[in-house]
Amino acid sequence: MVRGAAATDLPRDEALRTTTHPTLILARETDPCHPVSTAELLARVPPDAHLHVSATAADVRPGPTESAPSWPADRQFSAG
């Protein structure tokens, strides 16, 4: 599975630049399969992207009344 993920290309920058919604990129410092450097590159492309790098998985788990970390207060994430 790790080899398959490593061999998978991200969408082309041209496609990512057409994203019209705010995009939250989450990365974890200790994730060996998804390097922070890749998340940093990815976060530079969509026009309204925000990057949050956490030290632990718990750092990106919002509580029941919280929004995701580093998400602008005026842009609340909605799964619907």
C-alpha positions in Angstrom: 0.0 0.0 0.0 2.8 2.4 0.9 4.5 1.8 -2.5 1.2 2.4 -4.3 0.7 5.7 -2.4 4.2 6.8 -3.2 3.7 6.1 -6.9 0.4 8.0 -7.1 0.7 11.5 -8.6 -1.2 14.4 -7.2 -3.5 16.2 -9.6 -1.8 18.7 -11.9 -1.2 22.2 -10.5 -3.5 23.6 -13.3 -6.4 21.5 -11.9 -5.7 22.4 -8.3 -5.6 26.1 -9.2 -9.2 25.9 -10.4 -10.4 24.9 -6.9 -13.1 27.4 -5.8 -13.4 26.3 -2.2 -11.1 26.9 0.8 -8.8 23.9 1.2 -7.4 22.7 4.4 -4.2 20.6 4.0 -3.4 18.6 7.1 0.0 17.1 7.7 1.7 15.3 10.6 5.4 15.8 11.4 5.9 12.1 12.2 4.0 10.6 9.2 6.7 8.7 7.2 4.3 8.0 4.2 3.1 11.6 3.7 6.1 14.0 4.2 5.4 17.5 5.4 7.4 18.8 2.4 4.7 17.3 0.1 1.9 19.1 2.1 3.8 22.3 1.9 4.1 22.0 -1.9 0.4 21.1 -2.2 -0.6 24.0 0.0 1.0 26.5 -2.4 -1.2 25.7 -5.3 -4.9 26.1 -4.6 -5.9 29.8 -4.3 -7.4 29.6 -0.8 -5.3 26.8 0.8 -4.3 26.7 4.4 -1.7 24.3 5.8 -1.8 22.9 9.4 1.2 20.7 10.5 0.6 18.9 13.7 3.0 17.0 16.0 0.4 14.3 16.9 -2.8 12.9 15.5 -4.7 14.4 18.4 -3.7 17.9 17.3 -6.0 17.7 14.3 -9.0 16.3 16.1 -11.4 19.2 16.9 -13.7 18.9 19.8 -17.5 18.8 19.4 -17.8 22.6 19.2 -14.5 23.5 17.6 -13.6 24.0 13.9 -10.5 22.4 12.4 -7.1 23.9 13.4 -5.8 26.8 11.4 -9.1 27.2 9.6 -10.1 30.9 9.4 -13.0 31.7 11.7 -15.1 33.1 8.8 -14.6 29.8 6.8 -16.1 27.0 8.9 -15.8 23.5 7.3 -19.0 21.7 6.4 -19.1 18.1 5.4 -22.5 18.5 3.8 
